[in-house]
Amino acid sequence: MIFDQHMKDLKRKLKELNGTKKDTESIMRKELQPRKKLKAEVQIWLENVERLNGEVQDLDDRIGESSALTRGFHTEDVSKITKEVEELIIQHGKFHGGLVVDNPQWIGQVLSTISLSGEAVKACVKEIWQCLMDDGVRKIGVWGMGGVGKTSMMKVINNQLLKETGKFEIVIWITVSKEVSIVKLQKDIARRIGVEFSGDEDETTRAGMIFETLSQKGRFVMILDDLWEKEVGGLKKLEILKGRFYDWHNLNMYLQACHGREEPRQYIISVGDVLWHAVGKEVRKDIVVCGGNIYSYQIMLPRGIKGLRIWDCNVDCIEEYPLFSRFILSSIGSFSYLKFLHMYDCGNMRKLFSPDCVPLNLQEFRVIRCEQVEEIIASEVEESRNGYHGISSSTIKDIEVVFSTGIEVLIFLNLIMCHHLHLHMHLHLVENLNEITNGVLSRLCRLQYLVVGETLINGKEVGGLKKLEILKGRF
C-alpha cells in the first residue's frame, strides 16, 4: 500500500511538472521573436522534463510486469525520480527576466510584404517551404515572367524563415542587379554577415572566407532575388531535375534559359495541378501536364524527352495545324526520342501530328476520352495545303496504340507506319497483331480517310463504314 501511494505521488507531481512545461512553451512561443533564442537553462530544463517523462513511463512498464512480491524492489527508483521531479518544479520558479536572450549569431531582416492572392500562388509558396524544410534540398530555383509575384512570394518565405528559429540561424536576402559581378555579390554577402575584405583577396579566397563564417554561425538560407538568365547559367549543372511548373509558359521560360547548355541527365517535370507520379524505370525524362489550357504555339519540350502525359487539358490550336507540327517545334528540333505519349480527357483537340513531326521511336500511344479527335496524323489534304512532306519512308515499330471511349468522331486514321501494331480496347490488350482486330473499325463510324498499308483489315468491317471516302490498304 505504501508503494502504491508513492507511485500516486510521483504521477501527481509529474502531472504538475508537465502543466508547468505546457505554460512555459506557451510563453516561449510569444517571446521567441527574430534575433532571440532560448536561454540555455530553459533549454536544458525542457530536455530534462522530456527525459523524466520517458523514465516514468519505463518505470511504470517494469512495475506492471512485476508480481505483488517484487513490486517493492522499485521503491528506490520511485523515490529517486520523485526527487528529480520536485527539483525541476523548484528550478522553474527561478527563471527570472524571461525565457529568451538576444541571439548574436542570428542574421536576417523582416521585409515588407503584400497579401498573396490566388490558390496557385499559395500552393507555390507551400511547395517552396516544403523544399526548404527538406534537408536533402540544397538549391531552389523560382522561375516566371516579370510581375507574376516571384519576389512577393519569396518575401513571405523570408519572413516565415525568421520565425522558424529552430531551423535556420541566418537568412540573407540579396537583390541582384542586372550588371551583377561575382565580386559585387561576394561583397554584398560579406557585408551582411560581418566579413571584411582587405582588397587583396582573389575570388576563391573571398568565397572561402564567406563560407567559413557562414558555417561557424550555423545553418543558413540565402535568397538571391532578380537573378537573370546569365547568372542562372553559372550554377552547377544538375544531374537530376525534379520540378513543377504551374503552366506551360513557365516551363518554356526555363527551357529557354537552359537553351544551349547541357541539360540534366534525368528529369521529372510536372505542369499544372498534378501530384508527383510514379515513372517506370525505362522513363528517365518525363513530363506530366494536368489541367489548364495548352496553346500549340507555346509548346516547347526538352531535348531527348522520353515520356509526355497530358491529362484534363483544353487544347487551343490554330484550326489547320495539328497539336504537334514542325511549325511549332522548329525551335527545338524533333522529339523523335519520345517513347510514351498519353492523352487523357483533352478537349478541343482535333489533330495530333503533322506527317513530318511524328515521334518515330514511339512505343506506347494512348488516346482516351479525347472526344473531338479527328486526325491522329494529319491527312494528305492538309499536307499539300501547308507544304508538309510525307513520311512514307519512315516507320514506327512495336507501337502500342490504346483507343478507348470517345474516339467515334475520328475521321482520319493513318497506320501505314505501324508494321507491328498492338491494339488495346478499354485498356485491355487484345493481342500482338499484324491485322486490325474485328470490332475496331466498326466503332469509328465517322471515319472518312483510312490508310493501313500492309496491315490486314476485314472487308466486312470496312463495308460498315458509311462515311469512308478513301481507303488505302489490302484485304
BELTA-V536169 format. One record per helix or strand of 2 or more residues. SS is the DSSP state (2 for helix, 1 for strand). FROM is the first residue (numbers start at 0). LEN is the number of residues. If there is no record, write none. Layout:
SS,FROM,LEN / SS,FROM,LEN
This chain:
2,1,30 / 1,35,3 / 2,39,25 / 2,70,22 / 1,99,3 / 2,118,15 / 2,149,14 / 1,169,6 / 2,181,12 / 2,202,15 / 1,219,6 / 2,228,4 / 1,239,6 / 2,247,10 / 1,265,7 / 1,284,6 / 1,292,3 / 2,295,3 / 1,306,5 / 1,313,3 / 2,325,4 / 1,339,5 / 1,350,3 / 1,363,5 / 1,374,3 / 2,379,7 / 1,398,5 / 1,411,3 / 1,420,5 / 1,427,6 / 2,440,3 / 1,448,8 / 2,458,5 / 1,469,5
